[in-house]
């Protein structure tokens, strides 16, 4: 067939119009993009422009005969669609036009259409009855180097620990009997302790390395090994040992810390109570000081005031018990007391009752139990008294006079555990992503021809979209948690601010993990349901992390209240100038949101720019902060008590907590990337950041549309960019999941290869 119908200028546009009209839909944004390209194409005559622009009329779509003519024109050109081309559709269109016209020149305007519409080969190659050459992927990035970039601090020590885990005792196996699982985990814990890994966060004088950051990295690796081992490790060395280290004084350190690090003294952390959950301040267990005997009497006053879900309860010799300290008839607030539970023969001591929690959804290698105390006396020296002391004369003193401040200071010293919980949950997501991606790089399914080898799962756009953005998010959240732990380790850091930051990060990351592991399970089909492929256990083991160390909904409210407190403090400290700054910011936001030049900006450079991502996330945070503060203030002005005012805006506070945490994670990630040396890995890191940030903005698109921050056109462009970035990162997905640094000897999932 020779071309007798279309001019040389129109020919290259035909494949584009064929793709555009293939679904009988032509959106406003598509019209604008194509119109701009045609208007700026000076190689076209006015007649050609008019004909092309006529094809953009939604009220007069091309007839079936025209579409068939376009298809025949494309098919009989015998051109091969090569997906590895930088602009595959433009290259295909150019070669097709050259088949009919030897004088057809390259057309740069077609590239802009392909770029700005986010057209991907997988979206249209089925429309062409032509041979398609699949993209060949390069190995320009390696998992080893990515691992080094994202774990550059203490990397040598991390590698040494990974090698330590090659011992047969740490091999993951299916174990459904909880008694056997607990025994295995106890043996593993003892091996870790003897090698010094449990004491990493303790001072060197007590066998440690004084590095909470190293401890947190080790905790994450243990989740790759087994969830139960990671949690028992965290309870023994982080919670029990951490309470002694952070709430006790040198006397307690000398007596217990080294023995705890070596697992010669097994302990548990008894804070949570059946009837009071996350409300630590409201716990009912009492520790009453008796001056005559210089003892503290630990007592459970009611049936539901027992300690609940206490890890290590069945193996422990001692508990760090949180109780209301009563001195001379006055309640001094929650304090921690070391209470022996068993004797040398492992018999439970008088006045103490311990029950096994039994089988759980997951983590059955952890011996969780309930504990009751009936008038149990311990020496007053067992009070962990760094922040509150009982003097020789029986009086109570504290360097922190304000009871509220004292309570939050005590809890603030335990924030490191909350970071570790988030790191553990994220490790579960990483392992699930590693297994599901490796599976998708081997498993083939479906094709439109029985003669051709089936397509890899990872080559389907839908599969890319369900996994690759989550891989990107894992790197962003990993960086945020590294930063949080580094700040927490800094003795000069503002611990209240860190507590706010960690509360929000723990919530969004553990929820992310739960959702990601479920997505990975489904992405692996029936294979993901088999125990041997790890995802089932990962799903069950990490599910508790959304409520472990604080219920996520409660933590988001804590984060939101921290944001509002900072907001109030900044206004009060700055006086009139701060008010002016706030008003100026509001005006700037208003101008930005009603400015079509911004809300309709669609180009790639803008949508991929970190400045846009940070501005969008910060705008949402500032807007939610401002409106929440105004709503609470309005209720209080009407005479509503503060507590009730906060209840009335509770759902608003949850959104504020999420917005704060998402903005914080992205900011910290881009700060980290900016510090990297120039080169290809930095470019890749920016791509990961863009995919994560755009995914977050897309998730909250309805809010941005309500505010006028995004137009419908821009919202659609963001959705297309998320798909486009997922495809752009497809060549590197194997290296990316290997960049998680999961040692091969810890995977043990047949479908991961």
Residue pairs with C-beta under 8 A, 6 or more apart in sequence:
1 72
1 73
1 76
2 100
3 11
3 73
3 100
3 101
5 69
6 14
6 73
7 45
7 48
8 97
8 101
8 103
8 104
9 41
9 43
9 44
9 45
9 48
10 44
10 48
10 51
10 52
11 96
11 97
11 100
11 101
11 104
12 93
12 94
12 96
12 97
12 104
12 107
12 110
13 38
13 52
13 93
13 110
14 70
14 73
14 74
14 93
14 96
14 97
15 70
15 74
15 89
15 92
15 93
15 96
15 128
16 34
16 89
16 93
16 110
16 113
16 114
17 52
17 55
17 62
17 70
18 67
18 70
18 71
18 74
18 127
19 89
19 119
19 123
19 124
19 127
20 26
20 30
20 34
20 117
21 55
21 61
21 62
21 67
22 124
22 127
24 61
26 56
26 58
26 61
27 713
27 716
28 712
28 713
29 602
29 712
29 713
29 716
29 717
30 117
31 56
31 58
32 713
33 112
33 113
33 116
33 117
33 602
34 56
34 113
35 53
35 56
36 112
37 109
37 110
37 112
37 113
38 44
38 49
38 52
38 53
38 109
39 49
40 109
41 49
41 107
41 109
43 105
43 107
44 52
54 60
55 62
62 70
71 127
71 128
71 129
73 96
73 100
74 96
74 128
74 129
74 130
75 128
75 129
75 130
77 95
77 96
77 99
77 100
78 99
78 130
79 92
79 95
79 96
79 99
79 130
80 130
80 131
80 132
80 133
81 88
81 92
81 121
81 125
81 128
81 130
81 131
81 132
81 133
82 88
82 91
82 92
82 133
83 121
83 125
83 132
83 133
83 134
83 135
84 133
84 135
84 136
85 91
85 92
87 110
87 111
87 114
87 115
88 121
89 110
89 114
89 119
89 121
89 124
90 107
90 110
90 111
90 113
90 114
92 128
93 107
93 110
94 104
94 106
94 107
94 110
97 104
98 104
113 119
115 604
116 602
116 603
116 604
116 717
117 720
118 717
118 720
118 721
118 723
118 724
120 461
120 723
120 724
120 727
121 132
121 135
122 459
122 460
122 461
122 727
123 461
125 132
126 448
134 459
135 730
135 731
137 730
137 731
137 732
138 731
139 735
140 680
140 732
141 680
141 681
141 684
141 732
141 735
141 736
141 739
142 735
142 738
143 734
143 735
143 736
143 737
143 738
143 739
143 740
143 741
144 738
145 681
145 739
146 681
146 684
146 735
146 736
146 738
146 739
147 738
147 739
147 740
147 741
148 155
149 676
149 681
149 685
149 739
150 475
150 478
150 479
150 482
150 739
150 741
151 158
151 217
151 482
151 741
153 213
153 482
153 486
154 211
154 213
154 214
154 217
157 214
157 217
158 214
158 217
158 218
158 221
158 741
161 197
161 217
161 218
161 221
162 221
162 741
162 743
162 746
164 195
164 197
165 221
165 225
165 743
165 745
165 746
166 743
166 745
167 191
169 187
169 188
169 191
170 188
170 191
170 225
170 226
170 229
170 746
171 748
172 225
172 226
172 534
172 746
172 748
174 531
174 532
175 181
175 184
175 365
176 364
178 358
178 359
178 364
178 365
181 228
181 364
181 365
182 228
182 314
182 315
182 364
182 365
182 366
182 367
184 365
185 226
185 228
185 229
185 232
185 365
185 366
186 232
186 315
188 225
188 226
188 229
189 198
189 229
189 232
189 233
189 236
189 263
190 263
192 198
192 233
192 263
193 199
193 236
193 237
193 261
193 262
193 263
194 262
194 263
196 207
196 208
196 261
197 218
198 233
198 236
198 237
198 241
198 260
198 261
198 262
198 263
199 206
199 207
199 208
199 209
199 237
199 241
199 258
199 260
199 261
199 262
200 208
200 209
200 211
200 212
200 214
200 215
200 218
200 237
201 208
201 209
201 210
201 211
201 212
201 214
201 215
201 237
201 238
201 241
201 242
201 245
201 416
202 208
202 209
202 210
202 241
202 245
202 257
202 258
202 261
203 210
203 245
203 253
203 257
204 210
206 253
206 257
206 258
206 261
207 258
207 261
207 262
208 261
211 489
212 416
212 485
212 488
212 489
213 482
213 485
213 486
213 489
215 237
215 238
215 420
216 416
216 419
216 420
216 423
216 481
216 485
218 233
219 230
219 233
219 234
219 238
219 420
219 423
219 424
220 230
220 420
220 423
220 424
220 426
220 427
221 427
221 746
222 229
222 230
222 233
223 230
223 423
223 424
223 427
223 428
223 431
223 541
223 542
224 427
224 430
224 431
224 742
224 743
224 746
224 747
225 746
226 365
227 362
227 363
227 365
227 424
227 428
227 537
227 538
227 541
227 542
228 363
228 364
228 365
228 366
228 541
229 365
230 424
230 427
231 311
231 363
231 366
231 424
231 541
232 311
232 312
232 365
232 366
232 367
234 417
234 420
234 421
234 424
235 268
235 269
235 311
235 312
235 366
236 260
236 263
236 266
236 267
236 312
237 260
237 261
238 416
238 417
238 420
239 268
239 269
239 311
239 320
239 414
239 417
240 260
240 267
240 268
240 269
240 312
240 316
240 318
240 319
240 320
241 257
241 260
241 261
241 267
242 413
242 414
242 416
242 417
243 269
243 320
243 336
243 384
243 414
244 252
244 253
244 256
244 257
244 260
244 320
244 338
244 384
245 253
245 257
246 386
246 413
246 414
247 320
247 336
247 384
247 386
247 387
247 410
247 413
248 256
248 384
248 385
248 386
249 384
249 385
249 386
251 381
252 338
252 384
256 265
256 318
256 338
259 265
260 267
265 317
265 318
266 312
266 315
266 316
266 317
266 318
267 312
267 316
267 317
267 318
267 319
267 320
268 310
268 311
268 312
268 313
268 316
268 318
268 319
268 320
268 341
269 310
269 311
269 312
269 319
269 320
270 307
270 310
270 319
270 320
270 321
270 322
270 339
270 371
271 280
271 283
271 307
271 322
272 278
272 280
272 307
272 308
272 309
272 310
273 283
273 284
273 285
273 304
273 305
273 306
273 307
273 308
274 304
274 305
274 306
274 308
274 370
275 284
275 302
275 304
275 305
276 282
276 283
276 284
276 305
277 551
278 550
278 551
278 554
280 322
280 334
280 411
281 333
281 334
281 407
283 305
283 322
283 323
283 324
283 334
284 300
284 301
284 302
284 305
284 324
285 298
285 299
285 300
285 301
285 305
285 307
285 321
285 322
285 323
285 324
285 373
286 297
286 298
286 299
286 301
286 323
286 324
286 326
287 296
287 297
287 298
287 321
287 323
287 324
287 325
287 326
287 335
287 337
287 383
288 296
288 297
288 299
288 326
289 295
289 296
289 325
289 326
289 327
289 328
289 380
289 390
289 394
290 296
290 297
290 377
291 328
291 394
293 377
294 379
294 380
295 377
295 378
295 379
295 380
296 325
296 337
296 377
296 378
296 379
296 380
296 382
296 383
297 375
297 376
297 377
298 321
298 323
298 337
298 339
298 373
298 375
298 376
298 377
298 378
299 373
299 374
299 375
299 376
300 306
300 307
300 372
300 373
300 374
306 370
306 371
306 372
307 319
307 321
307 370
307 371
307 372
308 370
309 357
309 368
309 370
310 319
310 368
310 369
310 370
310 371
311 366
311 367
311 368
312 366
312 367
313 319
313 354
313 356
313 357
313 367
313 368
313 369
313 370
313 371
314 354
314 356
314 367
314 369
315 367
316 341
316 342
317 340
317 341
317 342
317 346
318 338
318 339
318 340
318 341
319 338
319 339
319 341
319 371
320 336
320 337
320 338
320 339
320 384
321 336
321 337
321 338
321 339
321 373
322 334
322 335
322 336
323 334
323 335
323 336
323 337
324 331
324 332
324 333
324 334
325 331
325 332
325 333
325 334
325 335
325 337
325 383
325 388
325 396
326 332
327 390
327 394
327 395
327 396
328 394
328 395
328 396
330 396
332 388
332 396
332 398
332 403
333 388
333 403
333 406
333 407
334 407
334 410
335 383
335 384
335 385
335 388
335 410
336 383
336 384
336 410
337 378
337 382
337 383
337 384
338 378
338 382
338 384
339 352
339 373
339 376
339 378
339 382
340 349
340 378
341 348
341 349
341 352
341 354
341 371
342 348
342 349
343 349
348 354
349 376
350 376
351 373
351 374
351 375
351 376
352 371
352 372
352 373
352 374
352 376
353 371
353 372
353 374
354 369
354 370
354 371
354 372
355 369
355 370
356 367
356 368
356 369
357 368
357 369
357 370
360 368
360 544
361 540
361 543
361 544
362 537
362 539
362 540
362 541
362 542
362 543
362 544
363 540
363 541
363 544
380 390
383 389
383 390
387 398
387 399
387 400
387 406
387 409
387 410
388 396
388 397
388 398
388 400
388 406
389 396
389 397
389 398
390 396
391 397
398 406
400 406
400 409
408 496
408 499
409 495
411 499
412 495
412 496
412 498
412 499
413 495
415 488
415 495
415 498
415 499
415 502
416 485
416 488
417 549
418 502
418 503
418 506
418 549
418 550
419 481
419 484
419 485
419 488
419 502
419 505
419 506
421 506
421 510
421 545
421 548
421 549
422 477
422 481
422 502
422 505
422 506
422 509
422 510
422 545
423 481
423 485
424 542
424 545
425 509
425 510
425 512
425 513
425 514
425 542
425 545
425 546
426 474
426 477
426 478
426 481
426 509
426 512
426 513
428 513
428 517
428 538
428 541
428 542
428 545
429 470
429 474
429 512
429 513
429 516
429 517
429 520
429 542
430 474
430 478
430 737
430 740
430 742
431 534
431 538
431 740
431 742
431 747
432 516
432 517
432 520
432 521
432 534
432 535
432 538
432 539
433 467
433 470
433 471
433 474
433 516
433 520
433 737
433 740
434 737
434 738
434 740
434 742
434 747
434 752
435 520
435 524
435 528
435 533
435 534
435 535
435 747
435 749
435 751
435 752
436 467
436 520
436 521
436 523
436 524
436 528
436 535
437 458
437 467
437 471
437 733
437 734
437 736
437 737
438 734
438 737
438 749
438 751
438 752
438 753
439 457
439 523
439 524
439 527
439 528
439 751
439 752
439 753
440 456
440 457
440 458
440 463
440 467
440 523
441 456
441 457
441 458
441 733
441 734
441 753
442 456
442 751
442 753
443 456
443 457
443 751
444 453
444 454
444 455
444 456
444 457
445 454
445 455
445 457
446 454
446 455
447 453
447 454
447 455
457 463
457 523
458 464
458 467
458 730
458 733
459 730
461 723
461 726
461 727
463 523
464 723
464 726
464 727
464 730
464 733
465 722
465 723
465 726
466 519
466 523
467 519
467 520
467 523
467 733
468 691
468 725
468 726
468 729
468 730
468 733
469 691
469 692
469 695
469 722
469 725
469 726
470 512
470 516
470 519
471 688
471 729
471 733
471 736
471 737
472 687
472 688
472 689
472 691
472 692
472 695
472 725
472 729
473 512
473 516
473 692
473 695
474 516
474 740
475 669
475 685
475 688
475 692
475 736
475 739
476 665
476 666
476 669
476 688
476 689
476 692
477 505
477 508
477 509
477 512
477 665
479 665
479 668
479 669
479 672
480 505
480 509
480 664
480 665
480 668
480 669
481 505
481 509
482 672
483 668
483 671
483 672
484 498
484 501
484 502
484 505
487 493
487 498
487 501
488 495
488 498
488 502
496 562
497 562
497 566
499 558
499 562
500 558
500 559
500 562
500 563
500 566
501 559
501 661
501 664
503 550
503 555
503 556
503 558
503 559
503 562
503 657
504 555
504 556
504 559
504 657
504 658
504 660
504 661
504 664
505 661
505 664
505 665
506 549
506 550
506 552
506 555
507 546
507 552
507 553
507 555
507 556
507 559
507 657
507 658
507 661
508 658
508 661
508 662
508 665
510 542
510 545
510 546
510 552
511 546
511 552
513 542
513 545
514 539
514 542
514 543
514 545
514 546
517 535
517 538
517 539
517 542
518 539
520 528
520 535
521 528
521 529
521 535
521 536
521 539
522 528
524 533
524 535
524 751
527 533
527 751
528 535
528 536
528 751
529 535
529 536
530 536
531 537
532 748
532 749
532 750
533 749
533 750
533 751
533 752
534 747
534 748
534 749
535 749
546 552
550 558
553 654
555 657
556 653
556 654
556 657
556 658
556 661
557 650
557 653
557 654
557 657
558 657
559 656
559 657
559 660
559 661
560 628
560 653
560 654
560 656
560 657
560 660
561 646
561 653
563 621
563 625
563 656
563 657
563 660
564 625
564 628
564 629
564 632
564 656
567 625
567 629
568 629
570 578
571 578
571 579
571 582
572 578
574 581
582 626
585 622
586 626
589 619
589 622
589 623
592 598
592 619
592 709
593 599
593 707
593 708
593 709
594 708
596 711
599 708
599 709
599 710
599 711
599 714
600 711
600 713
600 714
601 607
601 714
602 713
602 714
602 717
604 721
606 612
607 690
607 694
607 717
607 718
607 721
608 686
608 687
608 690
608 721
610 670
610 686
610 689
610 690
610 693
613 666
613 670
613 689
613 690
613 693
613 694
613 697
614 663
614 666
614 667
614 670
614 693
616 693
616 697
616 704
616 709
617 659
617 662
617 663
617 666
617 667
617 693
617 696
617 697
618 663
619 709
620 659
620 663
620 700
620 703
620 704
621 656
621 659
621 660
621 663
623 707
624 652
624 655
624 656
624 659
625 656
625 660
627 652
628 649
628 652
628 653
628 656
631 648
631 649
631 652
632 642
632 645
632 646
632 649
635 644
635 645
635 648
635 649
636 642
636 645
640 648
646 653
662 696
666 689
666 692
666 693
666 696
669 689
669 692
670 689
673 682
673 685
673 686
673 689
676 682
676 685
684 732
687 725
687 728
687 729
688 729
688 736
690 721
690 725
691 722
691 725
691 726
691 729
694 718
694 721
694 722
694 725
695 722
697 704
697 710
697 718
698 715
698 718
698 719
698 722
701 710
701 715
701 718
701 719
704 710
704 715
705 711
705 712
705 715
710 718
729 736
